[in-house]
Amino acid sequence: MNTLKVRPLDDITVVALEHAIAAPFCTRQLADLGARVIKIERPVVGDFARGYDQRVKGMSSHFTWTNRSKESLTLDLKHKEAMNALLKLLETADVFVQNLAPGATARMGLSADDLKKLNPKLIICDISGYGSFGPYRDKKAYDLLIQSEAGFLSVTGTKDSPAKAGCSIADIAAGMYAYTNILSALLLRERTGQGSHIDVSMLEALSEWMGFPLYYSYDNAEPPARSGASHATIYPYGPFPVANGATVILGLQNEREWVVFCEKVLLTPSLALDDRFNSNTKRHESRELLNSIIDDCFKNLCISEVEARLDTAKIANARMNNMKDVWDHPQLGARHRWKYIGTPVGDIPALLPPGINSDYTYRMDPIPSVGQHTKNILTKLGFSESLIAQMKSSGAI
C-alpha cells in the first residue's frame, strides 16, 4: 500500500461553528480526508457534547467519536474581538459548517449572503432539523424527534411498542449528507471558481433513508408492520434462539435458499415442498408455525453448530454481537481497522473510516482539549499577545 501522506482534502480549511453530533460528524470525516478543521467552541465549557457522559477515561463517548483530528478555538462571539477573529478565519477558509438554531448565524451577520461578500469561494453548509424555511423551521429537532417525524419509529420496534434506533441515526444521516454535499461543492468550485450554499435538514436526510417503507405503503397501502429484528415481509429472516441463551441471525432471500435451508439446516427436505411454506408469501403468512419448527430444530444446538449448518448451506447468518464483541471482532482485527489516537487523557483506540484507498492513509490525529489551539490560531491571524491576553481576561476566548 502507498503510504504517502497526500490526502484528498490536504490544504482545505474548514471552520466549524458546531455542537452535538450532525455537524461534528460531518467535519470529522472531512478531517479524515486531510482537511484542517478549526472547531469553534464556547470558552471554558466547549461543545456541550463534551459533557454527555464520562465513559472514555472521563471523556464523552459522543465527543470522542466525532472530534478527532480537529483544532479547538474558543470564541465568545458576543465579543467584537472574537467575531473579528472568526471573520478573519472565514476570509480565507474553504468551508464553513454550522448547526446552530435556524436564523442564529444570520442574526450574527454570518448568513450565506454575508459570507459570500466576505469570501466568494467559501462553501457554506447549514445543518438543521427541518431546513432554513418552511412551517417547521423553528421547531426544536433532537434526534429522537426527527426519527418520529420521518416515520422511522412507526416501522421500528415490535407490534406492541415502537423503538428508536440505538444510535443517533437522524444526526448521522444529516452529517453524511452534509459531508457528501461539501465534497460535491468542492468539485463544483473547481469548475466554477465559486462557493456554494448548502442547506441540509435532518428530516430530509432520514426521510430519504425511509425509501423502502415509503414506497411499500405507496398510495395509502398498508405500511410494513413493526417486526422487531425480523424482516417485515421476508421469512425466515431475523433472530432465532439457540442453546445456552445465544442468538443467531439468519436470512433467506429466495426459493432456492429455502430448499437448501430445509435440506441442510433443518434436515427435513420434505418441508421445502410443504404447501404451507413453498413461497415467501406463504411462509410470511405462516411465520408463527414455521418459527416453532425452526425453534425445535435449534433449541438443542449450540451457536457454532447452527453456524456450521448455515455456512454449509451457504445461508447468510451472523451472531448478535454486543459492544464487547465488536471491540474484539476478528474481522476488524484481521483487517487492522483499529488505530490509536491521542486525547487529553491518553491514547485510545479509534476505528479507521470505512473504505481502504490504495493511494492515501486517513488522518487520525488527536482529540483536542477545550481551546487547545486558541493562542496559536489567533497569533497566526495577527493578534498580538497583549490583545490575546485582554480577550482572555474579558471572556472573549
N, C-alpha and C positions, 0 to 999 in steps of 0.2 A: 504494500500500500504506500502511495505517495504521502509523505508526512510533512510536505511543505506547509507553511503557516498562512498561505494565501487563502482567504475565505471570501465567499460571495459578497459580503457586506463590509469588508475592511474599508476604512476611510469614510464610512457612513456614520453620521452623528444623529442620534435620536434623543430628543428631550421629552421626558415623560412626566406629566402632572397627573400622577396616578395613585390609586389606592385599591385595596381589596384584591380581586382576582383577575377580572377580564383584561384590563389594560396591562397589569404586570405580567400576565401570562403571554400576552402578545409581544411585549417588548423583550421579555426574556428570550423568546425564540429569535427575535432579531439579533440579540446579543450572541446567541448560539452560533449565528452565521457570521459573526465578526463585528457587528455594529458596536460603536461606542454608545452606551445608553446612560444618560445622566438622569437619575431619578430625583425629582423634586419632592422633598419631604418637609413636614412641619418641624420646626425647631424642637429639640429635646425629645418629643414623643415619636416623631416619624410617622410613617404609614400606619394607620390603626390596625392593619392586619398583623403587625408585629406583636400585638397583644392578644391574638385569638386564643392561643394556648401556649404551653411551655414544653411540648413533647420532644423537641430535638435539642437536648442538652440545655434547656431553658429557652430556646427559640421557638417561635410559632411554626407549626407544620406547614400552614399555607404560605407564609412568607418565605420559608426556606425553599419551598418548591419553585416559587415564581420569581426569585430576585437574585440569582447568582449572576456573576459577570457584569454587574452594574456599578456605577459610581453614585454615591449618595450626596446630594447637595441640599442643605436645609435652607429654606427661604420662607419667611412670613410675608406673603405678597401684599399685605395691607401696608407694608412699609415701602416708601418710594424707592429706597436704595435696593431693596430686594427685587422689586418689579423691574428696575433698571437692569439688574443682573440677568434676570430671565430674558428680557428683550435683547440684551447683548448676545446671549446664547442663541436665541432664535434668529438673529440676523444672518448667521452662517450655518445653522443646523440644516439637516436634510429632512428630518421628520419630527413632527410634534404630535404626541399621543396624549389624550386626556380623557378621563372618565369621571369628571365632576358632575354635579347635578346639571340637567339641561338649562342652558342660559347663563350658567355661572361664569364661564370664561368670557362670554360676550359682555357681561356687566363689568368685567375686569379690563376690558379693552383688548381681549385676546380672541375675538371672533375670527372666523376664516377670512372675512373681508379685511379686517385689521391686519392680520398676519400676512396676507398676500401683498399688501402695500409695503410691509416691512421686508419681506423676502419672497419674491415671486416664485422661486424654485422650491419653496417649502411645501412638503406634503403634510397635510393636517388631517388627523384621524380622530374623530369624536366617537366615543363609545358610550351608549346609554341604554337604559332599559327598553324604551319604546321609540327612540328616534327623536330627531330635532323638531318635528312638528306632528300635528295630529292631536285628537282629543285626549290621548293618554300621555302626552309628552311629559307632564309634570308629576305623574304618579310615581311613588317610590317603587323600586324594582329590585328586590332581593332575589337571589337565585330561585328559591322555592316558589315565590310568587310568579316568576316567569314560567317555571315548569307547569304551574297551574294554568296560566293564561294560554300557553301554547298547546294545551291539551295533553301534555306528557303524563300528568297524573291520572288522566281518565283512562289510559290504556296500560298503566304500570301498577303492579301490585296483584292482589288476589280479588276474587269475586266480591268478597266482603269488605275489603279495605284497600284504598289506593295507597301507593307508596312513592315517595320521591326517590330519585337516583341517589346513590350513596356518595357521590362526589358532585361538585358544583358544575353540573352539565351545561346549564344555560350560560354561566360565565365562561366556561371552556369553549363552547360553540362561538360565542361572541369574540373571544380572544383569538380563536383560529381564523375567523373571517376577517378580523381586523388585520391580522398578520398577513394573510394572503392578499388582501386588498392593498396593503402597503407595498408588498413585493411587486404587485401589478403596477402600482403607481410609479414605482422606481423605474420599471421598464418603460412605461409610457413617457416619463420625463426624459429618458434617453432619446426619444423620438421628437418630442415637442419642445423640450427645454423649459417646461413649465411644471409647477407643482399641481397637486390635486387636493380637493377637499373630500374626505371620506366620512360618511355618516353610517355607523354600524349600530344596530339595535339588537339587544339580547332576544327580544321577541321574534324578530325576523330570522335570526340565526337558528334558534331552536325550532321555529316553525318549519324551516327548510328540512331539518332532520326528521320531522314528523311526516315526511312524504308518503311513506307506505300506509300508515293508518288513515291519513287524509284521503288518499285515493281509494283505499279499501272501503271507505264509507262514502264514496262519491255519490252525489245526487240523493242524499238522505238515506243511503243504505245503512244497515246496522253496523256500528263500528266494531273493531276486534275486541273480543272480551278480555278482561284482565285475567291473566292465567299464571301469575307468579313467574317463576323461572322457566315455565314451559312455553312452547310456542302457541300462539293463539289459534293457529289454523292447521299446523302440521303435527302429526302424531305417529309414532313416539318421538318426542323431541323435548329434551329438558332433563331435570334431575330425577334420579332413581336411587333409592336407598339400597345399600348392600350390607353385608355382615359387619359387625363391630362398629356400627354407627357411622360408617363412611357413606359418601355420596358420589355417584358417578354421573356425569352429564353426557348424554349421547344425542345424536340427531340423525334421522333418516330423511333423505331428500327425494327418493323415487321408488318405483315398484321393484326395480332390480335389487336395490338395497334391502327392501322389505323381505324378499325371498331369501337372500343370504343371511339376514338377521335371524329369520326363523330357523334356518338350517344350522348355522354355525354358532349362534349365540344362545338362542332359546333351546336348541337341539330338538326342535319339533317341526320338521319340514312341512307336515300336513297343515300347519296353521297358516302357511302362506296362501293356501287355496280356500281357506275358510271364508264363506260368503259374507261373514260379518266384518272381515278385515281386509278384503282383497282390493281395496283402493284407499287412498288417503282420506277421501271424504267419509268412507265408512269407518275407518279407524278413528277419525276425529269424532264421529257421532257415537262410537262405542268405546271412547277412551277409558271410561271407568272400568269396564270389563277387561280391556286389554291391559290396563295398568295392573290389575290384580294378577294376571297371568305373568307379567314381567316380574312383579314383586315376588311371586312364588319361586321363580327361577333364580332370582338374585339374592334372596334373603340368607342363604347358607354359603354364599360365595364371598370371599374377601375381594377388596377392590382390585388387587393385582390379577386375580383370576378372571374377573369380569373384563378388565382392560385387555388381557391376553386374548380372550374370545373376540372382543370387538376389533382389536387390531388384526387378528387373523382374518376376520370377515371384512376388513377394510371399512368398518363403520366409524364415522367421526366420533371421537369421545374426548373427554377431559376430566380432570379432577376439580372439585370445587375447593380451590385453594383459599386459605386465609392469608392475611398480610405477611405473616412469617414465612409461609410457603413461597410467596412471591419474592421476598428478600433472598430466599435460598433457591430460587428456581434454577434447575440445572441448565435449561436452555439459555437463560440470560447470562449465567456464568460461563457457559461454553462459548458464547459469542462476545464475551468481555464487555458487557454493557454497563458495568459499574465502574465509575472513576471516583477518586477522592477530590473534594474541593475544600478550600479554606473557608472558615467562618470566624466571626468574633469569638467563638468558644472552642475553636479547634477544628480539625479536619473531620468531614463526614462523607459518607458515600453518596453519590448522585448518579442517577440513571442518564446515560447518554441519550440525546434526542433520537427519535426513530429515523431510520434511514442511514445507511452507510454509503458515503460518497468516496470514490476511489481517489479523488483529487484534493481533498482537504479534510482536516480534522475539526471537530466542533470546538468552539471556545468554551472552556469550563473553568472560569475564574471565580474568585471568592465572592461570598455574600458580604455586602458592606455593613458596617455599623452605622447608626444614625449620624448623618453629617460627616462621615469619614473623609470625604473629598472636598468639603466646602472651601477650606482655605486655599487648597491648590487650584481649584477651578476659578475662584474669584481672583486670585493672583494672576493667573494666565489671562483673565479678562481685563487686566489693568487696574484692578482695585488695589490701593495702597494698603500697607499694613495697618496704618492708623485708621483708615476707613473700615477695614475689616474688623478691627477691634471695637470701633464705635458701633458697627452693626451688631456685633456680638452682645455688647452691653445693653443695647436697646431692644434686643429680642428679635431683630430682623433676620438673624441666621441662627 
